[in-house]
Amino acid sequence: MVLNANTLALLPEGILTVAGVIVMMLEPVLPLKTSRKPLGWLAILATIAAGAASWYQLGFGTTVAFSGTIQVDAFSVFFHLLIAAVVLITLLGSLDYFDGWSSEGNSGHAGEYFALVLFGAVGMMLMTCSVELLMVFIGLEISSISTYILAGFRKGKAAGAEASIKYFLLGSFATAFFLYGIALSFGATGSTSIAAIAAAIGTTGFSPMAFLALGMILIGLGFKVSAAPFQVWTPDVYQGAPSPVVGLMSTAPKAAVFAVLLRITFIGFGAMHARWSVLLWIMAALSMTIGNLGALKQKNVKRMLAYSSIAHAGYLLAAFTAFPEAGISAACFYTAAYSAMNVGAFAVVTQITGYTEHTRTLEDYTGVALRRPWLGGLLTFFLLSLIGIPFTGGFFGKFYAFSAAIGGGHVWLAVIGLVNSGVACFYYLRLLVAMYARHSEAAGNEPTRFTKVTVPAAFAMAGSAVATLLLGILPGHTLTLTNDSAKALIATPIAMEAPAVARK
C-alpha cells in the first residue's frame, strides 16, 4: 500500500492516537475489579508499532507534509525512536505498578494512565518533526497536558496533588513566554516557519526583536528541560509524582524539547549563533552548578535525582555552544545516553519503592543491595553512568558534549562541567554506600519491603542497562545515527518546500 506524504509523515503519531482512544473507550466498560493489564499490553504493542513505523519512515528520506509544517528526516526519526524506546520501558516497568491500588478493591484507573502515556508520546513525537512554531506549540501542549495529569496520578496523596498543581501553574506561565516568543518571531520576520525565520534573519542580520523573541522561547523551553534559572518546579514535582511517571517525564519530554531547541537555535536563529550561545553558556553553567550543589543537601532520593536532572540538562546544553554539526551530534548522543540511564534508574526505584513509595530517604535504602543484589547492582550501574564512569553511556555522553564545547572555543564551560562532575560523585556515592551498608536494628528503621519483580519490569530494567552499556562500549553505531541526524537538520532549509517569503 502506497501512503501519501501526509499519512506517512504522521504515521507513528496516528498509531499512538488510535491506540490511546481505544484504551480510553475500553477502560470504563471493563468491570471495576478487572485487571487493566490487557490495556497496558495494548499500549505496549502500539508503542512498538509506532517505533517500527518511525524506522519505516527512514527509508523514504526527507518527507515534507501539511504545507511544509511537518518534516520527517533522519533527525526527527532519531528522536521518534528514542521517545518510543523510553515510553516502551516506562510501560513495561509500570505494567504491574497499580496492583497495590487494585488490591484495595478498585482498578486504580490504570487504563487512564496507559492512555495518557500514549497521548503524551504523540505530543512529543509531533514536536520533533514540526518545522513551524505553532505546530511545535500544539505538540508541546499535548505532551504537557498529559504530564500535568500524570504528575498527580496517585490519587489521595497530597504530595501528588501538590506536584500536579505546581507543575500546571508554572508550566502554563512558561508556555506564555513561549507564545510571546512565537508572536515576536512573527513580528520580526513575518513568519512562524523555522526555515522562513532563518531566511529572514540571514538577510537582515541582527534584529533586536528577533533576539528578544528567541529569549522568550528559551525561557519557555528552558522550563520544560529543567534548566536553571527555570528549574524551581523540578524537585517538588519529582518528589510528588509516581516514580514511573518521573522516569518518563525526566527523559522523553526533555528529549522532544531538546530536539525543538536544536532546530530553533541552529536552524531558525543560526545567524545569531554568536549571541545566543552566550545565553546557553550561562544556562549550562548555572544548571550544572545549581543542580549538583542542590543535590548535595538532599536526603530524599527522588529529590536528589531531580537536582541531578537539572545538572544533566546543563551538561547537555554545553553542546549547544559548539559548532553546528558537532554540537547537534553531541547533543543527540547525550540525550540518548541520559534517557537510557535515567529511565533505567527510575525503573529500579519503582521496583524498590512500589506504589506506596515507602522507601524515600537515603536511610530507607540501607542494605537494599545486600537483600536484593540484582536491583542493587542495576541501580549501581545506572548511578555510575550518571556520574560518568568509563564504559558507560554517561561517560561518552559527557565526553562528546565537553569535546564539542571545547571545539567551539568554550574551554571554561568544559572545565566547569568537569568540576561539577566531580562534585556529583559525592551524592551518587552516598546513595551507593547506603545501599551496600548493613541494616542496623538499633537504628529503629524497618528494612525495606520489596514487591516481586515481574517479567515485564525485568525486561525494562535489563533493556535500559544493555542500552547504557552499549552506548559506553560500542558507541559507533549511535554516533553514526547522530551524525546523520545533524546533517539532516543542517540541511533543513534546503530540504523543505520553499516557505513563504518573509515580509519586512
Residue, then its C-alpha position, 0 to 999 in steps of 0.5 A: m500500500v502506497l501512503n501519501a506524504n501526509t499519512l506517512a509523515l504522521l504515521p507513528e503519531g496516528i498509531l499512538t492516537v488510535a491506540g490511546v482512544i481505544v484504551m480510553m473507550l475500553e477502560p470504563v466498560l471493563p468491570l471495576k475489579t478487572s485487571r487493566k493489564p490487557l490495556g497496558w499490553l495494548a499500549i505496549l504493542a502500539t508503542i512498538a508499532a509506532g517505533a517500527a513505523s518511525w524506522y519505516q519512515l527512514g527509508f523514504g528520506t526527507t518527507v515534507a507534509f501539511s504545507g511544509t509544517i511537518q518534516v520527517d528526516a533522519f533527525s526527527v526519526f532519531f528522536h521518534l525512536l528514542i521517545a518510543a524506546v523510553v515510553l516502551i520501558t516506562l510501560l513495561g516497568s509500570l505494567d504491574y505498578f497499580d496492583g497495590w491500588s487494585s488490591e484495595g478493591n478498585s482498578g486504580h484507573a490504570g487504563e487512564y494512565f496507559a492512555l495518557v502515556l500514549f497521548g503524551a508520546v504523540g505530543m512529543m513525537l509531533m514536536t520533533c518533526s514540526v518545522e513551524l512554531l505553532m505546530v511545535f506549540i500544539g505538540l508541546e501542549i499535548s505532551s504537557i497536558s498529559t504530564y500535568i495529569l500524570a504528575g498527580f496520578r496517585k490519587g489521595k496523596a497530597a504530595g501528588a496533588e501538590a506536584s500536579i498543581k505546581y507543575f500546571l501553574l508554572g508550566s502554563f506561565a512558561t508556555a506564555f513566554f513561549l507564545y510571546g516568543i512565537a508572536l515576536s518571531f512573527g513580528a520580526t520576520g513575518s513568519t512562524s516557519i523555522a526555515a522562513i525565520a532563518a531566511a529572514i534573519g540571514t538577510t537582515g542580520f541582527s534584529p533586536m526583536a528577533f533576539l528578544a523573541l528567541g529569549m522568550i522561547l528559551i525561557g519557555l523551553g528552558f522550563k520544560v528541560s529543567a534548566a536553571p534559572f527555570q528549574v524551581w518546579t523540578p524537585d517538588v514535582y519529582q518528589g510528588a509524582p509516581s516514580p514511573v511517571v518521573g522516569l518518563m517525564s525526566t527523559a522523553p519530554k526533555a528529549a522532544v524539547f531538546a530536539v525543538l531547541l536544536r532546530i530553533t537555535f541552529i536552524g531558525f536563529g543560526a545567524m545569531h549563533a554568536r549571541w545566543s550561545v552566550l545565553l546557553w553558556i550561562m544556562a549550562a553553567l548555572s544548571m550544572t552548578i545549581g543542580n549538583l550543589g542542590a543535590l548535595k543537601q538532599k536526603n530524599v532520593k527522588r529529590m536528589l535525582a531531580y537536582s541531578s536532572i537539572a545538572h544533566a540538562g546543563y551538561l547537555l546544553a554545553a553542546f549547544t555552544a559548539f559548532p553546528e554539526a558537532g554540537i547537534s551530534a553531541a547533543c543527540f548522543y547525550t540525550a540518548a545516553y541520559s534517557a537510557m540511564n535515567v529511565g533505567a534508574f527510575a525503573v529500579v526505584t519503582q521496583i524498590t519503592g512500589y506504589t506506596e513509595h515507602t522507601r524515600t530517604l537515603e536511610d530507607y535504602t540501607g542494605v537494599a543491595l545486600r537483600r536484593p543484589w540484582l536491583g542493587g547492582l542495576l541501580t549501581f550501574f545506572l548511578l555510575s553512568l550518571i556520574g560518568i564512569p568509563f564504559t558507560g553511556g554517561f561517560f561518552g555522553k559527557f565526553y562528546a558534549f565537553s569535546a564539542a564545547i571545547g571545539g567551539g572555543h568554550v574551554w571554561l564551560a568544559v572545565i566547569g562541567l568537569v568540576n561539577s562532575g566531580v562534585a556529583c560523585f559525592y551524592y551518587l556515592r552516598l546513595l551507593v554506600a547506603m545501599y551496600a551498608r548493613h541494616s542496623e536494628a538499633a537504628g529503629n528503621e524497618p528494612t525495606r519491603f520489596t514487591k516481586v519483580t515481574v517479567p515485564a519490569a525485568f525486561a525494562m530494567a535489563g533493556s535500559a542497562v544493555a542500552t547504557l552499556l552499549l552506548g559506553i562500549l560500542p558507541g559507533h553505531t549511535l554516533t553514526l545515527t547522530n551524525d546523520s541526524a545533524k546533517a539532516l537538520i543542517a540541511t533543513p532549509i534546503a530540504m523543505e518546500a520553499p516557505a513563504v517569503a518573509r515580509k519586512 
